[in-house]
Amino acid sequence: MMEIASYAKPYLASLQPYVPGEQPQGGDWIKLNTNELPYAPPATVREAIAGEAARLHRYPEPLSGRLREALAERFCLETGNVIIGNGSDDLLNLLVRAFGGRGRRTAETFPSYSLYPVLTGIDGGEMVSFPLGPAFELPEEAVSASGADLLFLTSPNAPSGIRFANEALRRIARSIKGIVVIDEAYVEFASGSALSLLETEANIVITRTFSKAYGLAGLRVGYALASSPVIATLDRIRDSYNVNRLSQAGALAALAAGDWYVDKVTEIRNRRDRVRATLTGFGWKVFPSESNFLLMAPARKGFPAGAEAAASLEGWLRERRVLVRRFSANPLTAPYLRVTVGTQEEMDTFLKEADEWNQRV
Ligand SMILES: Cc1ncc(COP(=O)(O)O)c(C=O)c1O
């Protein structure tokens, strides 16, 4: 049986697949590890999805046209500037297939979303990674000189939560003769976006998702905004029915329920800032975040910040049924833990347990 695997493209044997965050199904975990919204969707969204169930014997609308129109209207763009994906992951994949991958120069900054190199590898390409600075600053000069055909920038960055300045993004877009993807998966939690750059920079693609601020991670809907030739190229290679009926209906209803989401996002942003203040009060380094998570370097007396302290707190929290995300594979990220901002009750428990770890001698 083993030999059958060798029928595959040879480079796939050494491909490191993407490792999603832990997704325990059920149990009494406080789940603060994959940056989801801690609230179930409003009734109107659930009803819209349930309403589509009666039409599941019919194929979905192939272009996701109504959703494209609704998004185009929201951002004062044309429908030709919008494409919908099965999660933004689907669109990142299309971007690699169209503009990066094999025989192309595909670049990213590190750390960022660890799916980019995997998608590049699947296409037989190699990712060039430019490390962010020690405080996760954008290495503007190196990236500008990268000669990338396709460059991925995550802003607000994951896992730091820091958003890159539009002027730096514009300079980068003008320096490289390739596509610059600005992954704005967390932008609704930020104080601004790169949207205005689309007016002047035809090589910028903004990807966004309904998985985070819209709390629809389980539905799988994302979108990209870009100049019409870029969107047309992506449309040419996507699966014809890449977004199912339930997802199109749910995302449309979520857009219509805007006020509900604005309240929730405001709540999360305020809570994020309060939690950061408490953690900083522990004496920990915590980056200012424009997302729905915080990156922190735990430390206590006799236990300085570092990979061991991060592992210790993660284990301590896990024993108490609180899940956070650790990035142990790289020295740049090993001292840190990332915690998603959950409900007030969840954050109270997290802070209580973290404080107990902090007080130990
Ligand atoms: C930076 C970033 N981009 C994209 C995604 C994927 O989002 P989606 O659920 O829309 O595929 C994630 C999910 O964690 C992310 O962190």
The ligand as a Gaussian input file, in Angstrom:
#p B3LYP/6-31G(d) Opt

LIG

0 1
 C       -4.795000      35.798000       9.235000
 C       -5.857000      34.837000       8.848000
 N       -6.278000      34.800000       7.587000
 C       -7.239000      33.947000       7.183000
 C       -7.815000      33.060000       8.067000
 C       -8.813000      32.067000       7.550000
 O      -10.081000      32.513000       7.628000
 P      -11.301000      31.710000       6.994000
 O      -11.995000      31.067000       8.126000
 O      -12.080000      32.782000       6.316000
 O      -10.764000      30.715000       6.003000
 C       -7.420000      33.051000       9.396000
 C       -8.008000      32.090000      10.325000
 O       -7.567000      31.856000      11.401000
 C       -6.406000      33.963000       9.796000
 O       -5.979000      33.975000      11.056000

